[in-house]
Amino acid sequence: MPITRDEVAHLARLSRIALSDAELDHLAPQLDQIITAVAQVQEVAADGIPPTSHATGLTNVYRDDVPRPCLSPAEALAGAPAVEQQRFRVPRILAEE
Amino acid sequence: MELTRMTAAELSAALTAGQVSATEVTQAHLDRIAAVDERVHAFLHVAADSALAQAAAVDERRRTGAPLGPLAGVPVAVKDVFTTAGLPTTCGSRILDGWHPPYDATITQRLKQAGAIIIGKTNMDEFAMGSSTENSAFGPSHNPWDLDRIPGGSSGGSAAAVAAYEAPLAIGTDTGGSIRQPAAVCGIVGTKPTYGGSSRYGVVAFASSLDTPGPFGRTVLDTALLHEAISGYDPMDSTSIDAPVPPVLAAARQADVSGMRIGVVTELGGEGYQPGVLSRFAEAVELLESLGAKVTEVSCPHFKYALPAYYLIAPSEASSNLARFDAMRYGLRVGDDGRRDAEEVMALTREQGFGAEVKRRIILGAYALSSGYYDAYYGKAQQVRTLIIRDFDAAFSQVDVLVSPSTPTTAFGIGERADNPMAMYLADLCTIPSDLAGNAAISVPCGLAPEDGLPVGLQVMAPALADDRLYRVAAAAEAALVGQWGQPLLAGAKGLS
């Protein structure tokens, strides 16, 4: 059994997904089955084989550092769940003293 | 002839000749959508007002003799993963329900520059994760061959729209097969271009090293027309390839395989494949041989590890990409009651905003990337990716293109695999290798499986930036097959009659 219910709960917390107990009961065995299947990659003799992260072979692509038009504050904030004084209003991010 | 039954090439010719207006063409397709989409559910948003405004602008330009793009007046349906200024973009997810992006994707811009009419946004598996559209938060799309069956996915809405004559053309994205698999099971043509050949700017990211926008059409020529219109270098995408667009349209017109070397991939067939899929595929290969191609069998020994490698790489990238849905700057926010802190609000929002498959993949990706497991899972999958690329390199040193069935089975029933992730993942068995290698591949209809009367796709794979070879082979096969059938395959689709 490569992954336990507790590990799934831990990963969900790290991923900021508030899974219910019922969902955990459902997802944990499915993830266990999936991980068992994908672990097949470990059968492949790959010693000394370089990893591929993407297939184009491009590295360090930068654009020229020149000013160009961008979104206005109103456009940038148009989809925001909450706005205050032309800023994104967010729930508190620090615990109170 | 009924406007919705015409191909994009035919519509374009009729528009150019002044036999029909862009407004009439657009209205005919909007009427078709109104008549059938309640049953097909290909669209999440029908852009009637903006489509008619675009059509009126095309008609006005034609009246005044202003220059017009190659798709002027031709409707195109766009997968709801591309940003469209002025139209919603949901990616099939509750977390983006109601979001209006502030800018156009490069593909959206290029469609507009080509004069295409954006007729609506199509349904998809949430964040492009799935093979059936059943993972859409807004309900599944239905296959026009049989409304109780899936239209494939994740670009299932785009494929269904084209197969149901709601649009002659559509745009999708292919990360593990999300264009070719729906094209195959809906009996239409779909291409995954070379990775980097079509821009990802404004495509909501699923797996950035794999996501590839591409075209759907009812004919190979139409698909090539759209392929050419959307492709080419884009400085806004750092993985875009700065090279000329392969001559796909000329290749589709050439439609000639004489002297071409075609390799049948040994590993993509046999056990687990539906017999009718294998028999139609074998007949298509014989047909290509009869048209002058030299057919050999080619082994790609690491392809059997492509599926497991993909289901480590794609979820790993997804777990990182989907971190942006944090309820702070746009999209859904749940539980912001003044007492909960930001992390609690994030966790509640992501719990309610994401569906089961997205959660599965985020957690799977987080696992594969976590310290202690990284080397055994993600690292190993990246090495397998190298070996798959080497298999392709070795194969393409012997043959010009590779062929296989596009999918192991025809369209399965809605609900059949909905809660069995591993069974669902098998739908992409044949398509994943080309995504991992970043090369080009197409699916073209090659007949109906005798046991269920549903479409079978022939997949053709070509080296990166040799996308034109796909169209040579697919167009040659299409011409010969339609000759045998006496009509296009899709004429036999009875789901809506």
Contacts between the chains, C-beta under 8 A, distances in Angstrom:
chain1	res1	chain2	res2	distance
A	3	B	367	6.5
A	7	B	367	7.6
A	8	B	363	6.2
A	11	B	363	4.8
A	11	B	366	4.7
A	11	B	367	5.7
A	11	B	370	7.4
A	12	B	359	7.6
A	12	B	363	5.9
A	13	B	347	7.6
A	14	B	366	5.9
A	15	B	319	6.7
A	15	B	350	7.5
A	15	B	362	5.0
A	15	B	363	6.1
A	15	B	366	5.2
A	16	B	326	7.5
A	16	B	343	6.4
A	16	B	346	4.4
A	16	B	347	4.5
A	16	B	350	5.5
A	17	B	347	6.1
A	17	B	350	4.7
A	17	B	351	5.4
A	17	B	354	6.9
A	17	B	359	5.7
A	17	B	362	6.7
A	17	B	363	7.4
A	18	B	344	7.8
A	18	B	347	4.0
A	18	B	348	5.3
A	18	B	350	7.4
A	18	B	351	4.1
A	19	B	351	6.6
A	19	B	359	7.2
A	20	B	351	7.7
A	23	B	356	7.8
A	23	B	359	7.6
A	26	B	356	7.8
A	27	B	356	7.4
A	27	B	359	6.7
A	27	B	360	6.2
A	27	B	363	7.1
A	30	B	360	6.5
A	30	B	421	5.7
A	31	B	360	6.5
A	31	B	363	6.3
A	31	B	364	6.1
A	31	B	367	7.5
A	33	B	421	7.7
A	33	B	422	6.1
A	34	B	311	6.7
A	34	B	360	7.3
A	34	B	364	6.2
A	34	B	421	6.0
A	34	B	422	6.4
A	35	B	364	7.1
A	35	B	367	6.8
A	35	B	377	7.9
A	37	B	308	6.2
A	37	B	311	7.5
A	37	B	422	5.8
A	38	B	308	4.2
A	38	B	309	7.8
A	38	B	311	4.9
A	38	B	312	5.2
A	38	B	368	7.9
A	38	B	377	7.1
A	38	B	381	7.7
A	39	B	308	7.4
A	39	B	376	7.7
A	39	B	377	7.4
A	40	B	305	6.3
A	40	B	308	4.4
A	41	B	305	5.7
A	41	B	308	5.0
A	41	B	309	5.4
A	41	B	312	6.6
A	41	B	377	7.3
A	41	B	380	4.6
A	41	B	381	5.2
A	41	B	384	5.1
A	42	B	376	6.1
A	42	B	380	5.8
A	43	B	305	7.6
A	44	B	302	6.9
A	44	B	305	5.5
A	44	B	380	7.2
A	44	B	383	7.2
A	44	B	384	5.5
A	44	B	387	6.7
A	46	B	380	6.5
A	46	B	383	3.9
A	46	B	384	6.7
A	46	B	386	7.9
A	46	B	387	6.7
A	49	B	383	4.4
A	49	B	386	5.2
A	49	B	387	6.2
A	50	B	383	7.4
A	50	B	386	5.8
A	51	B	379	6.2
A	51	B	382	3.3
A	51	B	383	5.4
A	51	B	385	7.3
A	51	B	386	6.5
A	52	B	382	5.6
A	52	B	383	7.8
A	52	B	385	4.1
A	52	B	386	4.5
A	52	B	389	6.3
A	52	B	436	8.0
A	53	B	209	6.3
A	53	B	382	6.3
A	54	B	195	7.8
A	54	B	208	7.9
A	54	B	209	3.9
A	54	B	239	6.6
A	54	B	438	7.3
A	55	B	195	5.6
A	55	B	209	7.2
A	55	B	385	8.0
A	55	B	389	6.7
A	55	B	436	7.5
A	55	B	437	5.9
A	55	B	438	2.8
A	55	B	439	7.8
A	55	B	464	7.3
A	56	B	195	6.4
A	56	B	196	4.8
A	56	B	239	5.7
A	56	B	241	6.2
A	56	B	438	6.3
A	58	B	196	7.6
A	58	B	238	7.5
A	58	B	239	6.3
A	58	B	241	7.7
A	61	B	238	4.1
A	61	B	239	7.4
A	62	B	238	7.9
A	63	B	235	5.9
A	63	B	238	7.9
A	71	B	102	5.5
A	71	B	103	7.4
A	75	B	102	4.5
A	76	B	102	7.0
A	78	B	100	7.0
A	78	B	102	6.2
A	79	B	99	5.4
A	79	B	100	6.7
A	79	B	101	7.8
A	79	B	102	7.4
A	79	B	329	7.4
A	79	B	330	3.5
A	79	B	331	7.0
A	80	B	329	5.9
A	80	B	330	6.1
A	81	B	327	6.4
A	81	B	328	7.6
A	81	B	330	7.5
A	81	B	331	7.3
A	81	B	332	7.4
A	81	B	333	3.6
A	81	B	336	7.2
A	82	B	333	7.1
A	82	B	336	7.0
A	88	B	328	6.0
A	88	B	329	5.4
A	90	B	328	5.1
A	90	B	342	5.5
A	91	B	336	5.3
A	91	B	338	7.9
A	91	B	340	5.9
A	91	B	341	5.7
A	91	B	342	4.5
A	91	B	344	7.6
A	91	B	345	4.8
A	92	B	341	5.1
A	92	B	342	6.7
A	93	B	341	6.6
A	93	B	342	4.6
A	95	B	341	7.2
